[in-house]
Amino acid sequence: MRSVRLFFLFPLAAFVFATTGCNPRQSAEGSAVASADSTLAAGKGETETLPQTEVKFVSTEHNFGKINDKDKVSHTYKFKNVGKNPLKITNIKTSCGCTSKNYSKDLVPAGAEGFVTLEFDPSGKKGEISKSATVFANTAERIVLKFKAEIEPTAAAAN
């Protein structure tokens, strides 16, 4: 009877341990996400803390309309640092591998303008799509840029 109880108790204990955050890998990832707004990678293993600032995008959404499935398209989202502190974009995560990014990599001083360019490769896709990119920077608000398009197959692909 004792071995039967242990048989059921061990999987239960393993489940509780796995779901309570005792896994060091999960805790490390959780910490990194929680502090992403205030601690920025400065390169060479150093970190620096920058005070938060505010940013105003001209627009955070773009519609490419109808596009050909063979033609890459891009859009530049322009912004202004309307806060009192320099802005540092540390990373941009796109919603898929079909979207590449380019952005102001240097500090953007208060009052200055910057950009984020997203390029979309519609190869292998068709119909209406919506994609997004999350901008990680020293801002209080999460910045999400979005675009959509209607992808039409080329004549060769349609046959």
C-alpha positions in Angstrom: 0.0 0.0 0.0 2.9 2.3 0.8 4.4 1.9 -2.7 1.1 2.7 -4.3 0.9 6.0 -2.3 4.4 6.9 -3.4 3.6 6.0 -7.0 0.9 8.7 -7.0 2.6 11.2 -4.7 5.8 11.5 -6.7 4.1 12.7 -10.0 2.0 15.1 -7.9 5.1 16.6 -6.2 6.9 16.9 -9.6 3.9 18.7 -11.1 3.7 21.2 -8.1 7.5 21.8 -8.3 7.3 22.5 -12.1 4.4 24.9 -11.9 5.4 27.0 -8.9 8.3 28.8 -10.6 11.1 26.8 -8.8 12.6 26.1 -12.2 15.7 28.5 -12.3 15.4 28.9 -16.1 11.8 30.1 -15.9 12.7 32.4 -13.0 15.6 33.9 -14.9 13.4 34.5 -18.0 10.7 36.1 -15.8 13.2 38.4 -14.2 14.5 39.5 -17.6 11.1 40.3 -18.9 10.0 42.2 -15.7 13.0 44.5 -15.8 13.2 44.9 -19.6 11.8 48.5 -19.4 14.5 49.9 -17.1 17.6 47.8 -17.6 19.1 48.0 -21.1 22.0 46.2 -22.6 24.9 48.5 -23.2 27.1 46.0 -25.0 30.2 44.1 -23.8 28.3 42.6 -20.9 27.6 45.9 -19.3 24.2 47.2 -18.4 23.0 50.7 -17.8 19.8 52.0 -16.4 18.1 54.7 -18.3 15.2 56.8 -17.0 11.9 56.3 -18.8 10.9 58.7 -21.6 7.8 59.2 -23.8 7.6 58.6 -27.5 4.9 59.7 -30.0 4.6 57.8 -33.4 3.1 59.6 -36.4 1.2 56.3 -36.8 1.5 52.8 -35.4 -0.5 51.1 -38.1 0.0 50.8 -41.9 -2.0 49.2 -44.7 0.0 48.1 -47.7 -3.3 47.4 -49.6 -3.0 44.8 -52.4 0.5 43.5 -53.0 2.1 40.9 -55.2 3.3 37.8 -53.5 6.8 38.2 -55.1 7.4 41.8 -54.1 8.9 42.8 -50.7 7.3 45.9 -49.2 8.5 48.2 -46.4 7.2 51.0 -44.3 9.0 53.5 -42.0 7.2 54.4 -38.8 8.5 57.8 -37.7 8.5 58.9 -34.1 9.5 61.8 -31.9 10.9 61.5 -28.4 8.5 63.8 -26.5 9.9 62.9 -23.1 12.6 64.6 -21.1 15.2 61.7 -21.3 17.0 60.0 -24.2 15.2 57.1 -25.9 17.0 53.8 -26.4 15.4 51.1 -28.5 17.0 47.8 -27.3 15.2 45.3 -29.5 12.2 44.8 -31.8 10.4 41.5 -31.9 8.5 40.7 -35.0 5.5 38.4 -35.1 7.1 36.2 -37.8 10.3 35.5 -39.7 8.8 37.1 -42.8 9.3 40.6 -41.3 12.7 42.2 -40.9 13.5 45.4 -39.1 15.8 48.4 -39.0 15.6 51.2 -36.5 17.4 54.1 -34.8 20.1 52.2 -32.9 21.7 55.3 -31.2 20.2 57.2 -28.4 17.4 59.5 -29.6 17.7 62.7 -27.5 14.6 64.4 -26.0 12.9 66.4 -28.8 14.6 64.4 -31.6 13.1 62.1 -34.2 13.8 58.5 -35.0 12.4 55.7 -37.1 11.5 52.0 -37.2 11.4 50.4 -40.7 9.6 47.0 -41.1 10.1 45.1 -44.4 7.7 42.3 -45.2 8.4 39.4 -47.5 5.1 37.9 -48.7 6.6 34.9 -50.5 4.5 31.8 -49.9 1.6 33.7 -48.4 -1.8 34.7 -49.9 -4.9 36.5 -48.9 -5.3 39.0 -46.1 -2.5 39.2 -43.4 -1.9 41.2 -40.3 1.6 41.4 -38.7 3.0 43.2 -35.7 6.3 44.2 -34.1 6.9 45.0 -30.5 9.4 47.7 -29.8 11.4 47.3 -26.5 12.7 50.7 -25.2 12.9 52.7 -22.0 9.3 53.7 -22.2 6.4 53.1 -19.8 4.0 52.1 -22.5 4.4 49.0 -24.7 4.9 50.0 -28.3 3.3 47.7 -30.9 3.6 48.5 -34.6 1.1 46.8 -36.9 0.6 46.4 -40.7 -1.7 44.6 -42.9 -1.9 43.7 -46.6 -3.9 41.6 -49.1 -1.5 39.3 -51.0 -2.3 38.5 -54.5 -0.5 35.6 -56.3 1.5 36.4 -59.4 0.2 35.1 -62.7 2.9 32.4 -62.7 1.9 31.3 -59.2 -1.8 31.4 -60.0 -1.5 28.8 -62.8 
